Amino acid sequence: MKSLLFTLTTLLSLPLLADDFRATDLPPFATVNVALDSNINVITAKTRVKLEQSRQRQLEIGDHEFSVRASSGHRHVVNSGKYLQEWNFSIERPIRISDKSGLDSEIGAADVTRAQYALGDARHESGRTLLHLWFNWRRKQAQAEQWQQQVDILRQQVQATQKRLLAGDIPKMELNQAQAAVAQAKVSASQADMLSELAAPALKCQFPALALPPRPGYPTPQAIAQNLDYWKSHFLADNHKLGMMHTDSLIRQLQAQRSNADRLPDPTIGLYYANEMGGNERVTYIPVSVPISFGLRAAKAAGADYPAEIAAEQEDSISKQLENETYSTNIQTHST
């Protein structure tokens, strides 16, 4: 059983190999994919991908917006007593400089990649849950069938005991004992039937799209032929959790670069036009403004490097942990 679970768990995380694997005691992989898509964790992860794609577009566009100003008034010339109409108009917008736009685009793309890894991890974990609930249901079914077989065997023994009692070969106490064994087995069989009936709704609750066959087969588990290096390479190459950690480390590095780029503030550039003195004077100029920081930007940039270091350390720790889990699972599998 451990060998089968080890293989199936791996195959659920390796879709390229799934088409080459068939097991008569499992639902078809096409049915499994539909069932996984109906799982709430997978649905939530898909929505998270869409959310990150929306945020990616926001980062690519940027949060700088145009500002439009307009005003109108009258100028009173005291010497002449004239009232002259005047108005002005301006439009301005901050401009991202120092490749900040490119860094924002890379951060947005990395966020989407991390969400896609999270979707793969959600499918993988949902697959593990499906396997657990599936084999729990299978096990309860098998136990119910075994107890029913036990009841049938004990009933046959009661019939044989009755014949021996009529022949005078045994005392009546042995018949009473045989009938008591049948009664106890019926109680156990009834309990097993109840547990079997409860296991199916538990599976259907989390995977409503999964169709349960009436009586699936019980094949003999096959030994795993591949060695540790084979499984380690596949686990590390296709592990979604490790991919999430690697992408998170990349995001922290990009965010640190973005904070360093923010040491140089974005200038605001605009266009100003004014009609003054009743149209006798027209003023046009291009205003440029730059915010001046007194150490705040430098402090933010200095602190942005630490999350990147933490993410890199966590990625290395997860990688070592996965290698150890692969080794332990491989030893347990080949020892059964």
ROMIVEX-140702 format. One record per residue (C-alpha): residue number from 1; residue in three letters; y, z, x. Coordinates in nm, 2 decimals, padded with zeros to 4 digits, always signed. Layout:
<recs>
<rec NUM,"ALA",<Y,Z,X>> ...
</recs>
This chain:
<recs>
<rec 1,"MET",<+00.00,+00.00,+00.00>> <rec 2,"LYS",<+00.24,+00.08,+00.28>> <rec 3,"SER",<+00.17,-00.25,+00.44>> <rec 4,"LEU",<+00.24,-00.43,+00.12>> <rec 5,"LEU",<+00.57,-00.24,+00.06>> <rec 6,"PHE",<+00.68,-00.30,+00.41>> <rec 7,"THR",<+00.62,-00.68,+00.38>> <rec 8,"LEU",<+00.78,-00.70,+00.03>> <rec 9,"THR",<+01.09,-00.50,+00.13>> <rec 10,"THR",<+01.14,-00.73,+00.42>> <rec 11,"LEU",<+01.09,-01.05,+00.22>> <rec 12,"LEU",<+01.35,-00.93,-00.04>> <rec 13,"SER",<+01.60,-00.92,+00.24>> <rec 14,"LEU",<+01.49,-01.26,+00.39>> <rec 15,"PRO",<+01.53,-01.52,+00.11>> <rec 16,"LEU",<+01.42,-01.80,+00.35>> <rec 17,"LEU",<+01.07,-01.65,+00.37>> <rec 18,"ALA",<+01.04,-01.57,+00.01>> <rec 19,"ASP",<+00.92,-01.91,-00.10>> <rec 20,"ASP",<+00.64,-01.89,+00.15>> <rec 21,"PHE",<+00.51,-01.56,+00.02>> <rec 22,"ARG",<+00.30,-01.52,-00.29>> <rec 23,"ALA",<+00.15,-01.20,-00.43>> <rec 24,"THR",<-00.06,-01.19,-00.75>> <rec 25,"ASP",<+00.04,-00.83,-00.83>> <rec 26,"LEU",<+00.41,-00.91,-00.83>> <rec 27,"PRO",<+00.64,-01.11,-01.07>> <rec 28,"PRO",<+00.74,-01.46,-00.94>> <rec 29,"PHE",<+01.04,-01.46,-00.70>> <rec 30,"ALA",<+01.24,-01.67,-00.95>> <rec 31,"THR",<+01.19,-01.40,-01.21>> <rec 32,"VAL",<+01.28,-01.13,-00.95>> <rec 33,"ASN",<+01.61,-01.31,-00.87>> <rec 34,"VAL",<+01.70,-01.33,-01.23>> <rec 35,"ALA",<+01.62,-00.96,-01.27>> <rec 36,"LEU",<+01.82,-00.86,-00.97>> <rec 37,"ASP",<+02.12,-01.06,-01.10>> <rec 38,"SER",<+02.11,-00.85,-01.42>> <rec 39,"ASN",<+02.12,-00.52,-01.23>> <rec 40,"ILE",<+02.45,-00.33,-01.27>> <rec 41,"ASN",<+02.49,-00.27,-00.89>> <rec 42,"VAL",<+02.45,-00.64,-00.82>> <rec 43,"ILE",<+02.70,-00.73,-01.10>> <rec 44,"THR",<+02.95,-00.49,-00.96>> <rec 45,"ALA",<+02.91,-00.63,-00.61>> <rec 46,"LYS",<+02.97,-00.98,-00.74>> <rec 47,"THR",<+03.29,-00.86,-00.90>> <rec 48,"ARG",<+03.39,-00.70,-00.58>> <rec 49,"VAL",<+03.35,-01.04,-00.40>> <rec 50,"LYS",<+03.59,-01.20,-00.66>> <rec 51,"LEU",<+03.83,-00.92,-00.61>> <rec 52,"GLU",<+03.84,-00.96,-00.23>> <rec 53,"GLN",<+03.88,-01.34,-00.28>> <rec 54,"SER",<+04.19,-01.26,-00.49>> <rec 55,"ARG",<+04.32,-01.03,-00.23>> <rec 56,"GLN",<+04.26,-01.29,+00.04>> <rec 57,"ARG",<+04.49,-01.53,-00.15>> <rec 58,"GLN",<+04.75,-01.25,-00.17>> <rec 59,"LEU",<+04.73,-01.20,+00.20>> <rec 60,"GLU",<+04.76,-01.57,+00.28>> <rec 61,"ILE",<+05.07,-01.60,+00.05>> <rec 62,"GLY",<+05.22,-01.28,+00.19>> <rec 63,"ASP",<+05.42,-01.01,+00.01>> <rec 64,"HIS",<+05.77,-01.15,+00.11>> <rec 65,"GLU",<+05.96,-01.29,-00.18>> <rec 66,"PHE",<+06.28,-01.48,-00.23>> <rec 67,"SER",<+06.59,-01.27,-00.34>> <rec 68,"VAL",<+06.86,-01.44,-00.53>> <rec 69,"ARG",<+07.21,-01.30,-00.58>> <rec 70,"ALA",<+07.50,-01.44,-00.78>> <rec 71,"SER",<+07.83,-01.29,-00.88>> <rec 72,"SER",<+08.15,-01.41,-01.05>> <rec 73,"GLY",<+08.49,-01.26,-01.07>> <rec 74,"HIS",<+08.87,-01.31,-01.08>> <rec 75,"ARG",<+09.12,-01.27,-00.79>> <rec 76,"HIS",<+09.47,-01.15,-00.89>> <rec 77,"VAL",<+09.73,-01.29,-00.65>> <rec 78,"VAL",<+10.01,-01.03,-00.69>> <rec 79,"ASN",<+10.29,-01.25,-00.54>> <rec 80,"SER",<+10.23,-01.54,-00.77>> <rec 81,"GLY",<+10.08,-01.35,-01.06>> <rec 82,"LYS",<+09.80,-01.60,-01.07>> <rec 83,"TYR",<+09.44,-01.51,-01.17>> <rec 84,"LEU",<+09.19,-01.73,-00.98>> <rec 85,"GLN",<+08.83,-01.76,-01.07>> <rec 86,"GLU",<+08.57,-01.70,-00.79>> <rec 87,"TRP",<+08.20,-01.70,-00.77>> <rec 88,"ASN",<+07.92,-01.68,-00.50>> <rec 89,"PHE",<+07.56,-01.74,-00.47>> <rec 90,"SER",<+07.29,-01.65,-00.21>> <rec 91,"ILE",<+06.92,-01.69,-00.16>> <rec 92,"GLU",<+06.72,-01.52,+00.12>> <rec 93,"ARG",<+06.37,-01.44,+00.22>> <rec 94,"PRO",<+06.19,-01.25,+00.50>> <rec 95,"ILE",<+05.99,-01.47,+00.73>> <rec 96,"ARG",<+05.66,-01.37,+00.89>> <rec 97,"ILE",<+05.67,-01.43,+01.26>> <rec 98,"SER",<+05.45,-01.37,+01.57>> <rec 99,"ASP",<+05.13,-01.52,+01.40>> <rec 100,"LYS",<+05.13,-01.25,+01.13>> <rec 101,"SER",<+05.04,-01.51,+00.87>> <rec 102,"GLY",<+04.74,-01.62,+01.07>> <rec 103,"LEU",<+04.62,-01.25,+01.12>> <rec 104,"ASP",<+04.67,-01.19,+00.75>> <rec 105,"SER",<+04.45,-01.49,+00.67>> <rec 106,"GLU",<+04.18,-01.37,+00.91>> <rec 107,"ILE",<+04.19,-01.02,+00.76>> <rec 108,"GLY",<+04.15,-01.16,+00.41>> <rec 109,"ALA",<+03.86,-01.38,+00.51>> <rec 110,"ALA",<+03.69,-01.09,+00.68>> <rec 111,"ASP",<+03.73,-00.87,+00.37>> <rec 112,"VAL",<+03.56,-01.15,+00.17>> <rec 113,"THR",<+03.28,-01.16,+00.43>> <rec 114,"ARG",<+03.23,-00.79,+00.41>> <rec 115,"ALA",<+03.21,-00.80,+00.03>> <rec 116,"GLN",<+02.95,-01.08,+00.05>> <rec 117,"TYR",<+02.74,-00.86,+00.29>> <rec 118,"ALA",<+02.78,-00.58,+00.04>> <rec 119,"LEU",<+02.65,-00.81,-00.23>> <rec 120,"GLY",<+02.35,-00.89,-00.02>> <rec 121,"ASP",<+02.30,-00.52,+00.05>> <rec 122,"ALA",<+02.32,-00.45,-00.33>> <rec 123,"ARG",<+02.06,-00.71,-00.40>> <rec 124,"HIS",<+01.84,-00.56,-00.12>> <rec 125,"GLU",<+01.87,-00.21,-00.25>> <rec 126,"SER",<+01.82,-00.32,-00.60>> <rec 127,"GLY",<+01.50,-00.50,-00.48>> <rec 128,"ARG",<+01.38,-00.18,-00.33>> <rec 129,"THR",<+01.45,+00.00,-00.66>> <rec 130,"LEU",<+01.26,-00.27,-00.85>> <rec 131,"LEU",<+00.96,-00.24,-00.61>> <rec 132,"HIS",<+00.96,+00.14,-00.66>> <rec 133,"LEU",<+00.97,+00.12,-01.03>> <rec 134,"TRP",<+00.73,-00.18,-01.05>> <rec 135,"PHE",<+00.46,+00.00,-00.85>> <rec 136,"ASN",<+00.53,+00.32,-01.03>> <rec 137,"TRP",<+00.46,+00.14,-01.36>> <rec 138,"ARG",<+00.15,-00.03,-01.20>> <rec 139,"ARG",<+00.03,+00.30,-01.08>> <rec 140,"LYS",<+00.07,+00.47,-01.42>> <rec 141,"GLN",<-00.12,+00.17,-01.58>> <rec 142,"ALA",<-00.40,+00.20,-01.33>> <rec 143,"GLN",<-00.43,+00.58,-01.38>> <rec 144,"ALA",<-00.44,+00.53,-01.76>> <rec 145,"GLU",<-00.72,+00.27,-01.72>> <rec 146,"GLN",<-00.91,+00.49,-01.48>> <rec 147,"TRP",<-00.89,+00.79,-01.72>> <rec 148,"GLN",<-01.01,+00.57,-02.01>> <rec 149,"GLN",<-01.30,+00.45,-01.79>> <rec 150,"GLN",<-01.37,+00.82,-01.72>> <rec 151,"VAL",<-01.38,+00.90,-02.09>> <rec 152,"ASP",<-01.62,+00.61,-02.15>> <rec 153,"ILE",<-01.85,+00.73,-01.87>> <rec 154,"LEU",<-01.85,+01.09,-02.00>> <rec 155,"ARG",<-01.92,+00.97,-02.35>> <rec 156,"GLN",<-02.23,+00.79,-02.22>> <rec 157,"GLN",<-02.33,+01.11,-02.04>> <rec 158,"VAL",<-02.30,+01.30,-02.37>> <rec 159,"GLN",<-02.52,+01.04,-02.54>> <rec 160,"ALA",<-02.78,+01.08,-02.26>> <rec 161,"THR",<-02.75,+01.46,-02.28>> <rec 162,"GLN",<-02.81,+01.45,-02.66>> <rec 163,"LYS",<-03.13,+01.25,-02.61>> <rec 164,"ARG",<-03.25,+01.49,-02.34>> <rec 165,"LEU",<-03.17,+01.79,-02.57>> <rec 166,"LEU",<-03.37,+01.63,-02.86>> <rec 167,"ALA",<-03.65,+01.58,-02.61>> <rec 168,"GLY",<-03.63,+01.95,-02.52>> <rec 169,"ASP",<-03.56,+01.88,-02.15>> <rec 170,"ILE",<-03.23,+02.08,-02.13>> <rec 171,"PRO",<-03.06,+02.37,-02.30>> <rec 172,"LYS",<-02.78,+02.31,-02.56>> <rec 173,"MET",<-02.53,+02.46,-02.31>> <rec 174,"GLU",<-02.54,+02.14,-02.10>> <rec 175,"LEU",<-02.45,+01.94,-02.41>> <rec 176,"ASN",<-02.16,+02.17,-02.48>> <rec 177,"GLN",<-02.04,+02.13,-02.12>> <rec 178,"ALA",<-02.06,+01.75,-02.14>> <rec 179,"GLN",<-01.87,+01.74,-02.47>> <rec 180,"ALA",<-01.60,+01.97,-02.31>> <rec 181,"ALA",<-01.57,+01.73,-02.02>> <rec 182,"VAL",<-01.51,+01.45,-02.27>> <rec 183,"ALA",<-01.24,+01.65,-02.45>> <rec 184,"GLN",<-01.07,+01.73,-02.12>> <rec 185,"ALA",<-01.08,+01.37,-02.01>> <rec 186,"LYS",<-00.93,+01.26,-02.34>> <rec 187,"VAL",<-00.64,+01.49,-02.29>> <rec 188,"SER",<-00.58,+01.35,-01.94>> <rec 189,"ALA",<-00.62,+01.00,-02.07>> <rec 190,"SER",<-00.36,+01.07,-02.34>> <rec 191,"GLN",<-00.12,+01.21,-02.08>> <rec 192,"ALA",<-00.18,+00.90,-01.86>> <rec 193,"ASP",<-00.11,+00.67,-02.15>> <rec 194,"MET",<+00.21,+00.85,-02.23>> <rec 195,"LEU",<+00.33,+00.83,-01.86>> <rec 196,"SER",<+00.24,+00.46,-01.85>> <rec 197,"GLU",<+00.44,+00.39,-02.17>> <rec 198,"LEU",<+00.74,+00.58,-02.02>> <rec 199,"ALA",<+00.73,+00.39,-01.69>> <rec 200,"ALA",<+00.79,+00.05,-01.85>> <rec 201,"PRO",<+01.12,+00.14,-02.02>> <rec 202,"ALA",<+01.24,+00.30,-01.70>> <rec 203,"LEU",<+01.19,-00.04,-01.53>> <rec 204,"LYS",<+01.33,-00.24,-01.81>> <rec 205,"CYS",<+01.64,-00.02,-01.83>> <rec 206,"GLN",<+01.76,-00.11,-01.48>> <rec 207,"PHE",<+01.62,-00.47,-01.49>> <rec 208,"PRO",<+01.64,-00.59,-01.85>> <rec 209,"ALA",<+01.57,-00.95,-01.75>> <rec 210,"LEU",<+01.24,-00.87,-01.59>> <rec 211,"ALA",<+00.94,-00.97,-01.81>> <rec 212,"LEU",<+00.64,-00.73,-01.78>> <rec 213,"PRO",<+00.29,-00.89,-01.79>> <rec 214,"PRO",<+00.03,-00.72,-02.00>> <rec 215,"ARG",<-00.23,-00.67,-01.73>> <rec 216,"PRO",<-00.13,-00.78,-01.38>> <rec 217,"GLY",<-00.39,-00.81,-01.11>> <rec 218,"TYR",<-00.48,-00.56,-00.84>> <rec 219,"PRO",<-00.53,-00.75,-00.51>> <rec 220,"THR",<-00.64,-00.60,-00.19>> <rec 221,"PRO",<-00.34,-00.54,+00.04>> <rec 222,"GLN",<-00.34,-00.76,+00.35>> <rec 223,"ALA",<-00.27,-00.64,+00.70>> <rec 224,"ILE",<+00.05,-00.74,+00.87>> <rec 225,"ALA",<-00.01,-00.98,+01.15>> <rec 226,"GLN",<+00.34,-00.99,+01.31>> <rec 227,"ASN",<+00.43,-00.75,+01.59>> <rec 228,"LEU",<+00.73,-00.52,+01.62>> <rec 229,"ASP",<+00.95,-00.77,+01.81>> <rec 230,"TYR",<+00.91,-01.01,+01.52>> <rec 231,"TRP",<+01.02,-00.76,+01.25>> <rec 232,"LYS",<+01.30,-00.62,+01.47>> <rec 233,"SER",<+01.45,-00.96,+01.52>> <rec 234,"HIS",<+01.45,-01.03,+01.15>> <rec 235,"PHE",<+01.58,-00.69,+01.05>> <rec 236,"LEU",<+01.87,-00.70,+01.29>> <rec 237,"ALA",<+01.95,-01.06,+01.23>> <rec 238,"ASP",<+01.95,-01.04,+00.85>> <rec 239,"ASN",<+02.05,-00.68,+00.79>> <rec 240,"HIS",<+02.33,-00.66,+00.54>> <rec 241,"LYS",<+02.43,-00.31,+00.63>> <rec 242,"LEU",<+02.47,-00.40,+00.99>> <rec 243,"GLY",<+02.66,-00.71,+00.89>> <rec 244,"MET",<+02.89,-00.49,+00.68>> <rec 245,"MET",<+02.95,-00.26,+00.98>> <rec 246,"HIS",<+03.02,-00.55,+01.21>> <rec 247,"THR",<+03.26,-00.70,+00.97>> <rec 248,"ASP",<+03.43,-00.37,+00.92>> <rec 249,"SER",<+03.47,-00.33,+01.29>> <rec 250,"LEU",<+03.63,-00.68,+01.30>> <rec 251,"ILE",<+03.87,-00.60,+01.02>> <rec 252,"ARG",<+03.98,-00.28,+01.20>> <rec 253,"GLN",<+04.04,-00.49,+01.52>> <rec 254,"LEU",<+04.25,-00.75,+01.32>> <rec 255,"GLN",<+04.44,-00.47,+01.15>> <rec 256,"ALA",<+04.52,-00.32,+01.49>> <rec 257,"GLN",<+04.65,-00.66,+01.61>> <rec 258,"ARG",<+04.85,-00.69,+01.29>> <rec 259,"SER",<+05.01,-00.35,+01.35>> <rec 260,"ASN",<+05.09,-00.45,+01.71>> <rec 261,"ALA",<+05.25,-00.77,+01.57>> <rec 262,"ASP",<+05.46,-00.55,+01.34>> <rec 263,"ARG",<+05.63,-00.40,+01.64>> <rec 264,"LEU",<+05.86,-00.70,+01.61>> <rec 265,"PRO",<+06.01,-00.68,+01.25>> <rec 266,"ASP",<+06.03,-00.98,+01.03>> <rec 267,"PRO",<+06.38,-01.13,+01.00>> <rec 268,"THR",<+06.54,-01.21,+00.67>> <rec 269,"ILE",<+06.70,-01.56,+00.66>> <rec 270,"GLY",<+06.91,-01.69,+00.37>> <rec 271,"LEU",<+07.18,-01.92,+00.26>> <rec 272,"TYR",<+07.52,-01.81,+00.12>> <rec 273,"TYR",<+07.77,-02.02,-00.07>> <rec 274,"ALA",<+08.10,-01.90,-00.22>> <rec 275,"ASN",<+08.37,-02.07,-00.42>> <rec 276,"GLU",<+08.69,-01.87,-00.37>> <rec 277,"MET",<+09.07,-01.90,-00.45>> <rec 278,"GLY",<+09.00,-02.10,-00.76>> <rec 279,"GLY",<+08.81,-02.36,-00.57>> <rec 280,"ASN",<+09.06,-02.39,-00.29>> <rec 281,"GLU",<+08.82,-02.22,-00.05>> <rec 282,"ARG",<+08.45,-02.29,-00.01>> <rec 283,"VAL",<+08.24,-02.08,+00.22>> <rec 284,"THR",<+07.89,-02.16,+00.34>> <rec 285,"TYR",<+07.69,-01.96,+00.60>> <rec 286,"ILE",<+07.34,-01.86,+00.69>> <rec 287,"PRO",<+07.29,-01.48,+00.70>> <rec 288,"VAL",<+07.02,-01.33,+00.92>> <rec 289,"SER",<+06.92,-00.97,+00.91>> <rec 290,"VAL",<+06.66,-00.78,+01.12>> <rec 291,"PRO",<+06.55,-00.42,+01.04>> <rec 292,"ILE",<+06.58,-00.18,+01.34>> <rec 293,"SER",<+06.31,+00.08,+01.38>> <rec 294,"PHE",<+06.35,+00.40,+01.57>> <rec 295,"GLY",<+05.99,+00.44,+01.69>> <rec 296,"LEU",<+05.81,+00.42,+01.36>> <rec 297,"ARG",<+05.66,+00.08,+01.42>> <rec 298,"ALA",<+05.54,+00.17,+01.77>> <rec 299,"ALA",<+05.38,+00.49,+01.63>> <rec 300,"LYS",<+05.20,+00.29,+01.36>> <rec 301,"ALA",<+05.07,+00.04,+01.61>> <rec 302,"ALA",<+04.95,+00.31,+01.85>> <rec 303,"GLY",<+04.75,+00.48,+01.57>> <rec 304,"ALA",<+04.59,+00.15,+01.45>> <rec 305,"ASP",<+04.37,+00.13,+01.76>> <rec 306,"TYR",<+04.17,+00.44,+01.67>> <rec 307,"PRO",<+04.01,+00.31,+01.34>> <rec 308,"ALA",<+03.89,+00.01,+01.54>> <rec 309,"GLU",<+03.72,+00.23,+01.80>> <rec 310,"ILE",<+03.56,+00.44,+01.53>> <rec 311,"ALA",<+03.43,+00.13,+01.35>> <rec 312,"ALA",<+03.28,-00.01,+01.67>> <rec 313,"GLU",<+03.11,+00.33,+01.74>> <rec 314,"GLN",<+02.97,+00.34,+01.39>> <rec 315,"GLU",<+02.84,-00.02,+01.42>> <rec 316,"ASP",<+02.66,+00.07,+01.74>> <rec 317,"SER",<+02.51,+00.39,+01.58>> <rec 318,"ILE",<+02.38,+00.19,+01.27>> <rec 319,"SER",<+02.22,-00.07,+01.50>> <rec 320,"LYS",<+02.03,+00.20,+01.69>> <rec 321,"GLN",<+01.93,+00.37,+01.37>> <rec 322,"LEU",<+01.79,+00.04,+01.23>> <rec 323,"GLU",<+01.60,-00.02,+01.54>> <rec 324,"ASN",<+01.44,+00.33,+01.51>> <rec 325,"GLU",<+01.36,+00.28,+01.14>> <rec 326,"THR",<+01.20,-00.05,+01.22>> <rec 327,"TYR",<+00.99,+00.10,+01.49>> <rec 328,"SER",<+00.89,+00.40,+01.27>> <rec 329,"THR",<+00.80,+00.18,+00.97>> <rec 330,"ASN",<+00.60,-00.06,+01.19>> <rec 331,"ILE",<+00.40,+00.23,+01.34>> <rec 332,"GLN",<+00.33,+00.38,+00.99>> <rec 333,"THR",<+00.23,+00.04,+00.85>> <rec 334,"HIS",<-00.02,-00.04,+01.12>> <rec 335,"SER",<-00.17,+00.31,+01.11>> <rec 336,"THR",<-00.28,+00.26,+00.75>> 
</recs>
